[in-house]
Amino acid sequence: MQRTPHRSNPPKRLHRLSFIPLVVCLCVPHATFGQPAVDAPGFPSRAADLDPWPGFQNPPNGYGEVPFWWWTGDPLDEERLLWQIEQLHAKGISGMQVNYAHSDVPGWPTYEVEPPIFSDAWWDSWAFVAQACRDRDMGIGLSGYTIDWPNGKSLVSRLVYSEAEIQGREIEITQKHQAAAGETINITRTPDVIAVRAYPTGTTRWFPGNIDLLALASPSEATLQWTPDHGAWEVWVYSAPRKPGTLSPIHPMAGQRVIEKFFQPFQDHAPGQSAKGLNYFFHDELKFGVGDRIWTDDLPEEFAKRKGYDLFDALPAMFEDIGPATPKYRLDFMDVKMQLAQERYFIPIFNWHSSRGMIYGCDQGSRGLDPMEFGDYFSAVRWYSAPGHDTPGGKADLIKGKVSSSIAHLYSRPRVWLEGYHSLGWGATPENLMFATRENYLYGCNLLNLHGLYYTTHGSFWEWAPPCYHFRMPYWGHMETFLDYFERLSYLMSQGVHQADVAVIYPVATGQADMGGPEATNAAFVAGANLMRD
């Protein structure tokens, strides 16, 4: 259908605003990045001589809405699945992302479904849907919502996080001893002990340098004895027990295991041309189950290689203030941790999607409002081709939009994912959706994802973060105008290279160093809001 867009006078000019991170290191050494196929749907042009008018009139494939398709509540039926796909295709929907709901009990486990996820029958249904989407130039992907959470019950917990080698390990101080010259101390050595270090004490709390007491003992000794011949010392015993059902993102094989056990099977079960229907995979509230003081066996080696000194000189600062060098030690530790998390988890998964021309989106737990999520929000979320966020209810959110779009602009990512508007209720109107979505697009979003598309409303599933914004609504027959509007806008706002008038520091380092992080975050967001009002 040939479209003739309405032209109007331009609105009053607003500040173009971006957040940029204040971090120790923005580069990741030795990283390789997968390049999408030339004809990948939904990937924009950055060409300086691009004429956007033809694409605005008739957007190419990949700029339509991508709903969350909740496969919870009834057994999957191919006839019903195909009918729903055809309804969506007729309205220009670019693709769907399958989601699974959770029960309201501790850990929020995924509801039991029929067929069970990743069972042979489930893969048969998935292959059928992937082929149906491929035949219609649509995409189909899966969200990690509930199924990759580290609760011990989720799908990915069973497939990946059950492997002890890659489970998360957090560094703990399990013993402390004071020792003076000529005094003997006895240290109990458990299987979780990773280091025993003696630090010389003084008026500045710590002097540089430490003694590796494990290197002085036999590996078979259950009790370590040490008698210093001079000075005053504080001995710290470090342990790093495994946390079952979690994942260490800094383990050398973390990302590869997730690819092998979770992502690659989708391509393996949709061979040939049907694999071209795969798209729009999504991380929703990704959790690892471990904190910032994370351990992997080669961490000391990697730290020394990247920072030029001993990890255990820095590590006490992650637990307490040890003097003027405390901020440096904390920043160095977090920098190495984030480099490893990127290289070993985020980048491999990003490359798997990007090299296949897939849009790979996210809505993380803090929606960008906590710079310390994952240890450094920008450094983690840069490895999605569509950084994004959730906007519950029928509202727009300036700060969430600016954080997500700033990541996309800074790292040349193709899209900015807008997840809206769960829990608005069955009284949601097109007017409400239009006003909220236009404002969210003003803040930088350019991929529309309406939260509700229900496979079924049987039982109480019509109450799952309602409504369903699609064929269950009385205005579905008239939704094409709304969907066409945002398909055009998505295309137009994805092209070219963003230029910002003003940059606001996104304060990561202040949080990592524990030097007023919350206050700096609030100041940055207030400054951004004030700039948009002025």
C-alpha positions in Angstrom: 0.0 0.0 0.0 1.4 3.4 -1.0 1.4 5.8 1.9 1.4 9.6 1.7 2.6 11.1 5.0 1.0 14.2 6.4 3.4 17.1 6.6 3.1 19.7 9.3 5.1 22.6 10.8 8.0 21.5 12.9 7.5 21.7 16.7 9.5 24.1 19.0 13.1 22.9 19.1 14.0 20.9 22.2 17.4 20.2 23.6 19.0 17.0 22.2 20.4 15.3 25.3 22.6 12.3 25.9 24.0 10.7 29.0 27.6 9.6 28.8 29.3 7.4 31.4 32.0 8.5 33.8 34.0 5.3 34.1 37.5 4.1 34.4 37.8 2.5 31.0 35.4 2.6 28.0 37.4 0.2 25.8 37.5 -3.6 25.9 40.8 -5.1 24.7 40.9 -8.1 22.3 37.2 -7.9 21.6 35.7 -9.0 18.3 32.3 -7.9 17.2 30.0 -9.7 14.8 28.7 -7.7 11.9 25.0 -8.1 10.8 24.0 -9.1 7.4 23.6 -6.3 4.9 19.9 -7.0 4.5 19.2 -7.6 8.2 15.6 -6.3 9.0 15.4 -3.3 11.2 19.0 -2.3 10.9 19.3 1.4 9.9 21.5 3.2 7.4 24.2 5.5 8.6 24.9 6.9 5.1 25.4 10.6 5.0 23.6 10.8 1.6 20.6 8.8 2.7 17.2 10.0 1.4 14.8 8.9 4.1 11.7 9.9 2.2 11.1 6.7 0.3 11.6 4.6 3.5 9.3 6.9 5.5 6.6 6.5 2.9 7.0 2.7 2.8 9.2 1.5 5.6 11.3 -1.6 4.8 10.8 -4.8 6.8 11.7 -4.7 10.5 10.3 -1.4 11.8 6.9 -2.5 12.9 5.7 -3.3 16.4 7.1 -6.4 18.2 4.8 -7.6 21.0 5.4 -9.9 23.9 3.5 -13.1 23.0 2.6 -14.9 26.3 2.5 -18.6 25.7 1.1 -19.4 29.1 -2.3 -20.8 30.1 -3.3 -23.3 27.3 -1.5 -26.1 25.4 0.1 -24.9 22.2 -2.1 -25.6 19.2 -0.7 -25.0 15.6 -4.1 -23.9 14.2 -4.5 -21.3 16.9 -0.9 -20.2 16.6 -1.2 -19.7 12.9 -4.4 -17.8 13.2 -2.8 -15.4 15.6 0.3 -15.0 13.4 -2.0 -14.1 10.4 -3.9 -11.6 12.5 -0.7 -9.9 13.4 0.9 -10.1 9.9 -2.2 -8.4 8.5 -1.5 -5.4 10.7 2.2 -5.1 9.8 3.6 -6.5 13.0 7.4 -7.2 12.4 7.7 -10.1 14.7 6.9 -11.5 18.1 8.8 -12.3 21.2 7.6 -15.3 23.2 7.3 -14.8 27.0 6.4 -17.0 29.9 4.7 -15.8 33.1 5.6 -16.7 36.6 3.7 -17.7 39.7 3.5 -15.5 42.8 5.6 -17.6 45.1 9.2 -17.1 46.3 11.6 -17.2 43.4 8.9 -16.4 40.9 9.2 -19.7 39.1 7.8 -20.1 35.5 4.3 -21.5 35.4 4.2 -25.0 34.2 3.1 -25.1 30.5 2.2 -27.7 27.9 4.3 -28.7 26.1 7.2 -28.1 28.5 9.7 -25.5 27.3 12.5 -27.2 25.2 10.8 -30.5 25.1 10.5 -32.3 21.8 6.9 -31.3 21.4 7.8 -27.7 22.2 10.5 -27.6 19.6 8.1 -29.0 17.0 5.8 -26.0 17.8 8.7 -23.6 17.7 9.9 -24.9 14.3 6.3 -24.5 13.0 6.1 -20.9 14.2 9.6 -20.1 12.9 8.7 -21.3 9.4 5.3 -19.5 9.5 7.2 -16.3 10.4 9.8 -16.8 7.8 7.1 -17.3 5.1 5.7 -13.9 6.1 9.0 -12.0 6.6 8.3 -11.8 10.3 10.6 -12.7 13.2 10.1 -14.8 16.3 12.3 -14.8 19.4 12.2 -15.7 23.1 12.5 -13.6 26.2 14.6 -14.7 29.2 11.9 -13.5 31.5 11.5 -16.1 34.3 13.3 -18.8 32.3 16.9 -17.6 32.9 16.5 -16.3 36.5 18.9 -17.9 39.0 16.2 -19.4 41.3 17.3 -23.0 40.8 14.0 -23.9 39.1 14.2 -22.0 35.8 14.9 -23.5 32.4 18.4 -22.0 32.2 19.1 -22.8 35.8 18.7 -26.5 34.9 20.5 -26.2 31.5 23.4 -23.9 32.4 23.5 -22.8 36.0 23.6 -26.4 37.3 27.2 -26.7 36.0 29.3 -26.2 39.1 32.3 -24.9 37.1 30.6 -21.7 35.9 28.5 -21.0 39.0 28.9 -17.7 40.7 31.5 -17.4 43.5 31.6 -14.3 45.8 34.6 -13.3 47.8 34.2 -13.4 51.5 36.4 -12.6 54.5 36.0 -15.7 56.7 38.8 -15.1 59.2 40.9 -12.2 60.5 43.9 -12.5 62.8 46.3 -10.0 64.4 49.9 -11.0 64.5 53.1 -9.4 66.0 56.7 -10.5 65.7 57.3 -13.8 67.4 53.6 -14.7 67.8 52.2 -17.8 66.1 48.8 -17.8 64.6 46.8 -20.8 63.5 44.5 -20.5 60.5 41.8 -23.1 59.6 41.9 -23.9 55.9 38.5 -25.0 54.3 38.0 -26.1 50.7 36.5 -22.7 49.8 39.6 -20.8 50.9 41.2 -19.0 47.9 43.9 -16.9 49.7 45.5 -16.1 53.0 47.3 -12.8 53.0 49.3 -11.0 55.7 49.2 -7.2 55.5 51.7 -5.0 57.3 49.8 -2.5 59.4 50.8 1.1 60.3 49.6 4.6 60.9 48.1 4.8 57.4 46.2 1.5 58.1 47.9 -0.4 55.3 51.3 -0.3 53.7 51.6 -1.6 50.1 52.6 -5.2 49.8 51.4 -8.4 51.3 52.6 -11.9 52.0 51.0 -14.9 50.4 50.8 -17.4 53.3 49.3 -20.2 51.2 52.4 -20.2 49.1 54.4 -21.0 52.3 52.3 -24.0 53.3 51.6 -27.5 51.9 48.4 -27.8 49.9 47.4 -30.8 52.1 47.6 -28.9 55.4 44.2 -28.3 57.0 45.7 -25.8 59.5 48.2 -23.2 58.5 50.7 -21.8 61.1 52.6 -18.6 60.7 55.0 -16.7 63.0 56.2 -13.3 61.7 59.7 -12.4 62.6 59.2 -8.7 62.6 56.5 -6.0 62.6 52.8 -6.0 63.1 50.4 -7.8 60.7 46.8 -8.3 60.0 46.0 -11.7 58.3 42.9 -12.0 56.1 41.5 -15.3 55.0 39.6 -15.1 51.7 37.0 -17.6 50.7 34.9 -17.9 47.5 32.2 -20.5 48.0 30.1 -21.5 45.0 26.5 -20.3 44.8 24.4 -23.1 43.3 21.9 -22.0 40.6 23.8 -18.8 39.8 26.2 -17.8 36.9 29.6 -16.2 37.1 29.7 -13.7 34.1 33.5 -13.5 34.5 34.1 -17.2 34.1 36.0 -17.8 30.8 33.2 -20.1 29.4 30.1 -18.2 30.8 28.8 -16.7 27.5 29.8 -19.7 25.5 27.8 -22.0 27.7 24.7 -19.9 27.5 25.0 -19.8 23.7 25.5 -23.6 23.4 22.7 -24.5 25.8 20.2 -21.8 25.2 20.6 -19.7 22.0 22.1 -22.1 19.5 19.3 -24.8 19.9 16.9 -22.3 18.3 18.9 -22.3 15.1 19.5 -26.1 15.4 15.7 -26.7 15.6 14.9 -24.3 12.8 17.2 -25.4 10.0 17.5 -24.0 6.6 15.3 -21.1 5.5 13.1 -21.3 8.6 16.1 -20.1 10.7 15.7 -16.7 8.9 12.5 -16.3 10.9 14.5 -16.1 14.1 14.8 -12.5 15.6 14.0 -10.3 18.6 15.6 -12.3 21.4 15.5 -10.4 24.6 16.9 -10.3 28.1 14.2 -9.2 30.6 15.5 -8.3 34.1 18.7 -10.4 33.7 20.1 -11.7 37.0 23.3 -13.6 37.7 22.7 -14.2 41.4 26.1 -12.8 42.5 27.3 -9.4 43.6 30.3 -7.2 42.6 32.9 -9.0 44.8 33.0 -11.9 42.3 35.7 -14.5 41.9 37.0 -16.8 39.2 40.2 -18.8 39.3 42.2 -16.7 36.9 41.1 -13.3 38.4 44.5 -12.7 40.1 46.3 -13.3 36.8 44.0 -11.1 34.8 44.1 -8.4 37.4 47.9 -8.3 37.4 48.0 -8.4 33.6 45.7 -5.4 33.3 46.6 -3.3 36.3 50.3 -4.2 36.9 50.1 -5.1 40.6 48.7 -7.8 42.9 45.0 -8.2 43.2 45.3 -8.8 46.9 46.8 -5.4 47.4 43.5 -4.0 46.1 41.0 -6.5 47.5 40.8 -5.2 51.2 39.4 -1.9 49.8 36.4 -3.8 48.5 35.4 -4.5 52.1 36.5 -1.4 54.0 38.2 1.9 53.8 41.9 1.3 54.0 43.2 4.9 53.4 43.7 7.4 50.6 44.2 4.6 48.0 40.8 3.1 48.6 39.0 4.7 45.6 41.8 3.7 43.2 41.7 0.1 44.4 37.9 -0.1 44.1 37.9 1.4 40.6 40.7 -0.9 39.5 38.8 -4.0 40.8 35.5 -3.0 39.2 37.3 -2.1 35.9 38.8 -5.6 35.6 35.6 -7.2 36.7 33.6 -5.4 34.0 36.2 -6.0 31.3 36.0 -9.7 32.0 32.2 -9.7 32.2 32.1 -8.0 28.8 34.7 -10.3 27.1 33.4 -13.5 28.6 29.6 -13.1 28.8 28.1 -10.0 27.1 30.2 -9.8 23.9 30.0 -13.5 22.8 26.2 -13.4 23.1 26.0 -10.1 21.3 28.2 -11.5 18.5 26.0 -14.5 18.1 23.0 -12.3 17.5 24.7 -9.6 15.5 26.4 -11.9 13.1 23.0 -13.4 12.3 21.4 -10.1 11.7 19.1 -10.4 14.7 17.8 -7.6 16.9 18.8 -8.4 20.5 17.0 -6.3 23.1 16.8 -5.9 26.8 14.9 -4.4 29.7 17.2 -4.7 32.8 16.0 -4.6 36.3 16.9 -0.9 37.1 15.9 0.4 33.6 19.1 2.4 33.7 18.2 4.2 36.9 21.0 2.4 38.8 24.4 3.0 37.2 25.8 0.2 39.4 23.6 -2.5 38.0 26.0 -5.3 36.9 28.8 -3.2 38.3 28.5 -0.7 35.4 25.2 -0.4 33.6 26.6 1.3 30.4 29.4 -1.3 29.9 26.9 -4.2 30.2 24.0 -2.8 28.3 26.1 -1.6 25.4 26.2 -5.2 24.2 22.6 -5.3 23.0 21.6 -4.1 19.6 18.5 -2.6 21.1 19.1 -1.3 24.6 15.7 -0.7 26.2 13.5 -0.4 29.2 10.1 -1.0 30.7 7.5 1.8 31.1 4.6 0.4 33.1 1.2 2.0 32.7 0.3 4.5 30.1 3.2 6.9 30.7 6.4 8.2 29.2 9.7 8.3 31.1 12.4 10.8 30.2 15.3 9.4 32.2 14.8 5.8 31.1 14.4 6.9 27.5 17.5 9.1 27.6 19.7 6.4 29.3 18.7 3.7 26.8 19.0 6.0 23.7 22.3 7.4 25.0 23.8 3.9 25.1 22.5 3.2 21.6 23.9 6.5 20.3 27.3 6.2 22.0 28.0 2.7 20.8 26.2 2.9 17.4 23.5 0.4 18.2 20.7 0.2 15.7 17.6 0.5 17.9 16.2 1.6 21.2 13.6 -0.8 22.6 10.4 0.6 24.3 8.6 -2.0 26.4 5.2 -0.5 27.1 2.7 -0.5 28.8 2.0 -3.4 31.1 -0.7 -3.2 33.8 -2.4 -0.2 32.2 -5.6 -2.3 32.3 -8.3 -3.4 29.9 -9.6 0.2 29.8 -6.5 1.3 27.8 -7.4 3.4 24.8 -5.6 4.2 21.6 -5.5 7.8 22.7 -3.5 6.9 25.8 -1.2 4.7 23.8 -0.6 7.4 21.2 0.3 10.2 23.6 2.6 8.0 25.7 4.4 6.5 22.8 4.9 9.7 20.9 6.5 11.2 24.1 8.7 8.1 24.6 9.8 8.4 21.0 10.7 12.1 21.6 13.0 10.8 24.3 14.9 8.5 21.9 13.0 5.2 21.6 12.5 3.7 18.1 11.3 0.1 18.5 7.8 -0.3 19.8 7.0 -3.4 21.9 3.5 -3.5 23.4 3.7 -5.7 26.4 0.5 -7.7 26.1 -0.3 -10.2 23.4 -2.0 -13.2 25.0 -2.0 -16.7 23.4 -5.0 -17.3 25.7 -7.1 -15.5 28.3 -8.5 -18.7 29.9 -8.5 -19.1 33.6 -7.0 -15.9 35.2 -4.4 -15.2 32.5 -6.4 -12.2 31.3 -5.1 -10.6 34.5 -1.4 -11.1 33.7 -0.2 -7.5 33.5 -3.1 -6.5 31.3 -4.2 -5.8 28.7 -3.6 -7.6 25.4 -3.2 -4.7 23.0 -3.9 -6.7 19.9 -6.7 -8.8 18.4 -8.6 -9.0 21.7 -9.3 -5.3 21.8 -12.5 -3.9 20.3 -10.5 -1.3 18.3 -8.1 -3.9 16.7 -9.8 -3.4 13.4 -8.7 0.2 13.4 -5.2 -0.3 14.9 -3.5 -0.2 11.5 -3.4 3.6 11.5 -1.6 3.6 14.9 0.7 0.8 13.9 1.6 2.4 10.6 2.3 5.7 12.3 4.9 4.2 14.6 6.3 2.0 11.9 7.2 5.1 9.9 8.4 6.9 13.0 10.5 3.9 14.0 12.2 3.9 10.6 12.8 7.6 10.5 14.2 7.9 14.0 16.5 4.9 13.5 18.4 6.3 10.5 21.5 8.4 10.4 23.8 9.4 13.3 22.5 11.1 16.4 23.9 14.5 17.4 23.4 15.8 21.0 23.6 19.4 22.0 24.3 18.6 25.7 26.0 15.6 27.4 25.3 14.8 31.0 27.7 12.6 32.9 26.2 9.2 33.9 28.1 8.7 37.2 29.4 5.1 37.3 32.8 5.8 38.9 31.3 7.6 41.9 29.3 4.5 42.7 32.1 2.1 42.1 34.4 4.1 44.4 31.6 4.6 47.0 32.1 8.4 46.8 28.6 9.7 46.8 27.2 7.6 44.0 23.5 8.0 44.8 23.8 11.7 45.2 25.7 12.0 41.9 23.1 9.9 40.1 20.3 12.1 41.4 22.1 15.2 40.4 22.6 13.9 36.8 19.0 12.9 36.4 17.8 16.2 37.8 20.1 18.1 35.4 18.8 16.1 32.5 15.1 16.7 33.4 15.8 20.5 33.9 17.5 20.7 30.5 14.5 19.2 28.8 12.2 21.7 30.5 14.2 24.8 29.7 
